[in-house]
Amino acid sequence: MQRSTDRILTTHTGSLPRPPALTEALVRIDRGEGSDADPGFRRQVRDAVADVVRRQAQAGVSVVNDGEAGKIGYSTYVKERLEGFGGEDVGFASMPPDFTDYPEYMSRLMAGITFRMPACIGPVAYRSPDAVRADIADLRAALEGADVAEAFMSSASPGVISVFLANRHYPSHEDYLGALADAMKEEYDEIHAAGFVLQLDCPDLAMARHMMGDDSLEAYRTRIAQHVEAINHATRDIPPDAMRLHLCWGNYEGPHVHDVALGDIIDIVLRARPQGISFEGANPRHEHEWRVFEDVELPDGKLLIPGVLDSTTNYVEHPLLVADRIVRYARLVGRENVIAGTDCGFATFADLVPVDPGITWAKLAAMGEGAALASEELW
């Protein structure tokens, strides 16, 4: 991974709005009405990736990706690539407490969710590298001539898969995690071998607290420590400086009053092998947690990718606000150890887009302007 050696680099969490026709195609495939290997679909994805890379560069994003254009969702896409999943939609094992505290509001929030969440009903295995290799080829082609610093590709972590696709086969959660880690290793290794930074999507490291009901904080910490161990096992053949990790508390506009504090989990998160740690730092519930790094020393080799844009609101952040957020972290952990990012994706599920696509690009441009202002102050 490149560091901010002479200016603050910028990036985002992964998903960006897809063209409407591509979104419709992704929904049909998710319903079993098409194939992601269809040549017409692949052309749609290839064209969308070329456009999204171009637009990222125009917006001033330094470290870009494919916008996750060919995926219905950042976590549930794996059901198309892994053996062992099927059956009826089962949803989450339990709903976040926010949903039960404010049921009327949350029913409106959930109304737009259409993606399928089948369960694990048999042995997990990676079917074929063809899909990830197609994604790699699309991104590589789109990068030709692009004025960017680096490129990354996202992949679901074992832990987040276990949250979205419930276990109905393995005797324990640990056994399920282990099988997922062994299967997903193939995808992780393919991305690394292609020369892209691997981003492990790990919302479970914060969000999974919602799913454990009244269990104690210590029980939760034990659970996410297992998830980190699964990450470390699956990425054992990839250098830490070729990886980054994203965690969040659930990319939805809601009360978030039951969210676990970053300070209660950061020690476990920092045990993960990936060098970069991406997390929410801009929304009203978690912006204050920059203070965590007044007391927590960043280990040698690690770098932070704090969110400086809220991914759930249509407000466009002022560049000076973005700069202030960046400078806070840079003063605490060192300017070379900070890359500006976003709280989460802007289209984590293809047909669930809380921020207007045009506003998404305005927000990313504001991040670029803010990073330039921060760079002037820090250098």
Buried (B, 14 or more C-beta within 10 A) or exposed (E): BEBBEEBBBBBBBBBBBBBEEBBBBBBBBBEEEBEBEEEEBBEBBBBBBBBBBBBBBBBBBBBBBBBBBBBBBBBBBBBBBBBBBEEEEBBEBEBBBBBEEBEEBBEEBEEEEBBBBBBBBBEBEBEEBEBBBBBBBBBBEBBEEBEBBBBBBBBBBBBBBBBBBBBBBBEEBEEBBBBBBBBBBBBBBBBBEBEBBBBBBBBBBBBBBBBBEEEEEEEBBEBBBBBBBBBBBBBEEBEBBBBBBBBBBBBBBBBBEBBBEBEBBBEBBBBBBBBBBBBBBBBEEBBEBBEBBEEBEBEEEBBBBBBBBBBBBEEBBEBEBBBBBBBBBBBBBBBBBBBBBBBBBBBBBBBBBBBEBEBBBBBBBBBBBBBBBBBEBBE
